[in-house]
Amino acid sequence: MLPILGLIVGVVLGLAFEPSVPVALQPYLPIAVVAALDALFGGFRAVLDGLFDDKVFLVSFLSNVTIAALIVFLGDQLGVGTQLSTGVVVVLGIRIFSNAAAIRRHLFKA
């Protein structure tokens, strides 16, 4: 119940204050969101499998976002930011859909 309450409070605060992302960080935001979604789907799958560990989830969440942002930053420095961004989105997208399929199989037995 506490995570749901935290999510609701976060959404309300975000809507009320309308925070802006600095221009320098805007290219990294979509990648960070996809990396965070990967960690969330993995955490939900772990809950359904009975293997959830909050420390593992927190480390996974933070490391996914950090590593994805660093890869995109490195790509920007090398002049191939778009290609590395696409690669990160593809890899994380595959992981998200894999976790979603496992969640679907667990919930619907299909």
C-alpha positions as CSV (number, residue, x, y, z in Angstrom):
1,M,0.0,0.0,0.0
2,L,2.9,2.4,0.8
3,P,4.4,2.2,-2.7
4,I,1.0,3.0,-4.3
5,L,0.5,6.0,-1.9
6,G,4.0,7.2,-2.8
7,L,3.2,6.9,-6.5
8,I,0.0,9.0,-6.0
9,V,1.8,11.6,-4.0
10,G,4.6,11.8,-6.6
11,V,2.1,12.2,-9.5
12,V,0.2,14.9,-7.6
13,L,3.4,16.8,-6.7
14,G,4.6,16.5,-10.3
15,L,1.3,17.9,-11.7
16,A,1.2,20.7,-9.1
17,F,4.8,21.9,-9.4
18,E,5.3,21.1,-13.2
19,P,9.1,20.5,-12.9
20,S,11.2,21.2,-15.9
21,V,14.1,19.2,-17.1
22,P,17.2,21.1,-18.0
23,V,17.9,21.2,-21.8
24,A,21.3,19.4,-21.3
25,L,19.5,16.4,-19.6
26,Q,16.6,16.1,-22.0
27,P,18.2,13.6,-24.3
28,Y,18.7,11.3,-21.3
29,L,15.2,11.4,-19.9
30,P,13.5,9.0,-22.3
31,I,16.3,6.5,-21.9
32,A,16.1,6.8,-18.1
33,V,12.4,6.2,-18.2
34,V,12.7,3.1,-20.3
35,A,15.5,1.8,-17.9
36,A,13.2,2.5,-14.9
37,L,10.3,0.7,-16.6
38,D,12.6,-2.3,-17.2
39,A,13.4,-2.4,-13.5
40,L,9.7,-2.0,-12.5
41,F,8.6,-4.8,-14.7
42,G,11.4,-7.0,-13.4
43,G,10.4,-6.2,-9.9
44,F,6.8,-7.0,-10.5
45,R,7.8,-10.3,-12.1
46,A,9.9,-11.1,-9.1
47,V,7.0,-10.4,-6.8
48,L,4.8,-12.8,-8.7
49,D,7.6,-15.4,-8.7
50,G,8.0,-14.9,-4.9
51,L,11.6,-13.8,-5.4
52,F,11.4,-10.1,-4.7
53,D,14.1,-8.5,-2.7
54,D,13.9,-4.8,-2.1
55,K,17.7,-4.3,-2.0
56,V,18.1,-6.1,-5.4
57,F,15.2,-4.0,-6.8
58,L,16.8,-0.7,-5.6
59,V,20.2,-1.6,-7.0
60,S,18.7,-2.8,-10.3
61,F,16.6,0.3,-10.6
62,L,19.5,2.7,-9.9
63,S,22.1,0.8,-11.9
64,N,19.7,0.4,-15.0
65,V,19.1,4.1,-15.1
66,T,22.7,5.1,-14.5
67,I,24.2,2.6,-17.0
68,A,21.7,3.5,-19.7
69,A,22.4,7.2,-19.2
70,L,26.1,6.7,-19.3
71,I,25.9,4.7,-22.5
72,V,23.9,7.5,-24.1
73,F,26.3,10.1,-22.8
74,L,29.3,8.1,-24.2
75,G,27.5,7.8,-27.5
76,D,27.0,11.6,-27.5
77,Q,30.7,12.1,-26.8
78,L,31.6,9.8,-29.7
79,G,29.1,11.3,-32.1
80,V,26.9,8.2,-32.3
81,G,24.4,9.1,-29.6
82,T,21.4,8.2,-31.7
83,Q,22.7,4.8,-32.5
84,L,23.6,3.9,-28.9
85,S,20.2,5.4,-27.7
86,T,18.4,3.1,-30.2
87,G,20.5,0.1,-29.0
88,V,19.7,0.8,-25.3
89,V,16.0,1.2,-26.1
90,V,15.9,-2.1,-28.1
91,V,17.7,-4.1,-25.4
92,L,15.6,-2.7,-22.6
93,G,12.5,-3.1,-24.7
94,I,13.2,-6.7,-25.2
95,R,13.7,-7.2,-21.5
96,I,10.4,-5.3,-20.8
97,F,8.4,-7.4,-23.2
98,S,10.1,-10.6,-21.8
99,N,9.1,-9.7,-18.3
100,A,5.6,-8.7,-19.5
101,A,5.2,-12.1,-21.1
102,A,6.2,-13.8,-17.9
103,I,3.8,-11.7,-15.9
104,R,1.0,-12.5,-18.4
105,R,1.7,-16.2,-18.2
106,H,1.7,-16.0,-14.4
107,L,-1.5,-14.0,-14.1
108,F,-3.5,-15.6,-16.9
109,K,-1.9,-19.0,-17.0
110,A,-1.5,-18.5,-20.8
